Amino acid sequence: VQLQASGGGLVQAGGSLRLSCTASGRTLSTLEAGWFRQAPGKEREFVASISGLSGSTRYADSVKGRFTISRDNARTTVYLQMNNVKPEDTGVYYCAVRSVWSTNEYPHWGQGTLVTVSS
């Protein structure tokens, strides 16, 4: 499966942005899709994930109540709606997928899209 992330850009604090991650080669029906981010000088961290089977979601505490992960009906695209963004949300955002039955590292990654939040 190949992943293409898009939607990043420059946004003011308090604003909104929606990221998209489109899969090619297969649908996301039996995959768990996750969003991760890496801020300058920091390690990559988990942001949110959604199960392709159940639709259940998980969020990092730092984004709960502000970010929403969702998928389209065709189950080929996953979105990350980012509301009330903060400067600390700045970073390169990556989407990744793994089997819904896996607890291992995500093996498939997109190229990343840069989000910059100005104060």
Salt bridges, closest charged atoms under 4 A:
GLU32 OE2 - ARG58 NH2 3.99
GLU32 OE2 - ARG98 NH2 2.98
GLU45 OE2 - ARG37 NE 2.63
ASP61 OD1 - LYS64 NZ 3.20
ASP89 OD1 - ARG37 NH1 2.85
ASP89 OD2 - ARG66 NH1 2.72
